[in-house]
Amino acid sequence: MAAIDKVKVLVLGDSGVGKTSLTHLITQNEPISNPSWTVGCTVEVKLHEYKEGTPQQKTYFIELWDVGGSSNHRNSRCVFHNSVHGVILVHDLCNKKSHQNLPKWLAEVYSKDANAKNRYSDGDEFDPEQFAGSSQCGDFMSFGFNLDEFKTPILVIGTKLDLAEQVRSNNSYRSSSFAEDCGADEITLDCRQKSSLAAGTSSSVKISRFFDKVIEMRYYSREILSPLAVNSASADKRRTFPTTTVSPKFYHND
Ligand SMILES: Nc1nc2c(ncn2[C@@H]2O[C@H](COP(=O)(O)OP(=O)(O)OP(=O)(O)O)[C@@H](O)[C@H]2O)c(=O)[nH]1
């Protein structure tokens, strides 16, 4: 039997936002009752049917690398950042700061330039369109980004929807613009409910589509686009894409 190909997807976000809970729900189809604090990284694996129901259907392993979000381990996390094929950015819908920090998580992975890393770790204003090239467009070069990672798919997931519903009823949150500005899909869910990712739900379809995209970029895109074509396509988009600064508007209670 032929070996099953795999892709590596990082699950990133602040400590306590629900990365372990989400990873468990995606891979086991069951909520986890008492997730422990992740030290370093835990890898969970899911079998995924690429382009299910089509003649191109093929089985792949999705490795979900659930990286502990504690700021104490920031300097050692880079050991998990090699050969990344996709990124799931997780934030807590009740925690505004965790949403504002999403760009820093991308910067940690994609910036090969220590100065750029520091720039975003210091809490300076960040323009998500600078990162949009990872999924669609943008100028990464000024941040020391690797051209090979230009088209890494990103998915943004907001957790604790059950708690956020209460916040919403207090009129203190709005929908996120960060995912949109980065050209990424977005899901909001309650990680403690099995039904959140039940087959056929829009969240489950979005996750499946994201995994298809990750596999496509890893195993198929280089056959379709030469590096030159990728770069010139990025350059074309860069010329036409507006460069407005985006302020996260998920919350407006301050
Ligand atoms: N109500 C509610 N609680 C959640 C949800 N997702 C996670 N939690 C809870 O949030 C807490 C932290 O969840 P974890 O999954 O450990 O968070 P983490 O991001 O992996 O945290 P680190 O390991 O510190 O990086 C746990 O008590 C979870 O049960 C959710 O959707 N709703």
The ligand as an SDF file (V2000), in Angstrom:
LIG
                    3D

 32 34  0  0  0  0  0  0  0  0999 V2000
  -17.0780   28.0640   26.9460 N   0  0  0  0  0  0  0  0  0  0  0  0
  -16.0760   27.6850   26.1300 C   0  0  0  0  0  0  0  0  0  0  0  0
  -14.8850   27.3450   26.6510 N   0  0  0  0  0  0  0  0  0  0  0  0
  -13.8900   26.9620   25.8150 C   0  0  0  0  0  0  0  0  0  0  0  0
  -14.0700   26.9450   24.4230 C   0  0  0  0  0  0  0  0  0  0  0  0
  -12.9000   26.5530   23.8510 N   0  0  0  0  0  0  0  0  0  0  0  0
  -12.0340   26.3400   24.8610 C   0  0  0  0  0  0  0  0  0  0  0  0
  -12.6300   26.5900   26.0510 N   0  0  0  0  0  0  0  0  0  0  0  0
  -12.0270   26.5160   27.3770 C   0  0  0  0  0  0  0  0  0  0  0  0
  -10.9300   27.4300   27.4430 O   0  0  0  0  0  0  0  0  0  0  0  0
   -9.8950   26.9040   28.2730 C   0  0  0  0  0  0  0  0  0  0  0  0
   -8.5630   26.9210   27.5170 C   0  0  0  0  0  0  0  0  0  0  0  0
   -8.6700   26.0190   26.4140 O   0  0  0  0  0  0  0  0  0  0  0  0
   -7.3910   25.3350   25.7430 P   0  0  0  0  0  0  0  0  0  0  0  0
   -7.9040   24.5430   24.5870 O   0  0  0  0  0  0  0  0  0  0  0  0
   -6.5430   24.6350   26.7210 O   0  0  0  0  0  0  0  0  0  0  0  0
   -6.5940   26.6540   25.2420 O   0  0  0  0  0  0  0  0  0  0  0  0
   -5.1600   26.7330   24.5060 P   0  0  0  0  0  0  0  0  0  0  0  0
   -5.2730   27.8220   23.5100 O   0  0  0  0  0  0  0  0  0  0  0  0
   -4.7790   25.3890   23.9700 O   0  0  0  0  0  0  0  0  0  0  0  0
   -4.2120   27.1680   25.6830 O   0  0  0  0  0  0  0  0  0  0  0  0
   -2.5850   26.9960   25.8430 P   0  0  0  0  0  0  0  0  0  0  0  0
   -2.3060   25.5290   25.9450 O   0  0  0  0  0  0  0  0  0  0  0  0
   -2.2610   27.7250   27.1020 O   0  0  0  0  0  0  0  0  0  0  0  0
   -1.9440   27.6330   24.6500 O   0  0  0  0  0  0  0  0  0  0  0  0
  -10.3520   25.5040   28.6870 C   0  0  0  0  0  0  0  0  0  0  0  0
  -10.9230   25.5850   29.9740 O   0  0  0  0  0  0  0  0  0  0  0  0
  -11.4240   25.1410   27.6530 C   0  0  0  0  0  0  0  0  0  0  0  0
  -12.3840   24.2210   28.1420 O   0  0  0  0  0  0  0  0  0  0  0  0
  -15.3490   27.3140   23.8670 C   0  0  0  0  0  0  0  0  0  0  0  0
  -15.5980   27.3380   22.6560 O   0  0  0  0  0  0  0  0  0  0  0  0
  -16.3120   27.6790   24.7900 N   0  0  0  0  0  0  0  0  0  0  0  0
  1  2  1  0
  2  3  2  0
  2 32  1  0
  3  4  1  0
  4  5  2  0
  4  8  1  0
  5  6  1  0
  5 30  1  0
  6  7  2  0
  7  8  1  0
  8  9  1  0
  9 10  1  0
  9 28  1  0
 10 11  1  0
 11 12  1  0
 11 26  1  0
 12 13  1  0
 13 14  1  0
 14 15  2  0
 14 16  1  0
 14 17  1  0
 17 18  1  0
 18 19  2  0
 18 20  1  0
 18 21  1  0
 21 22  1  0
 22 23  2  0
 22 24  1  0
 22 25  1  0
 26 27  1  0
 26 28  1  0
 28 29  1  0
 30 31  2  0
 30 32  1  0
M  END
$$$$
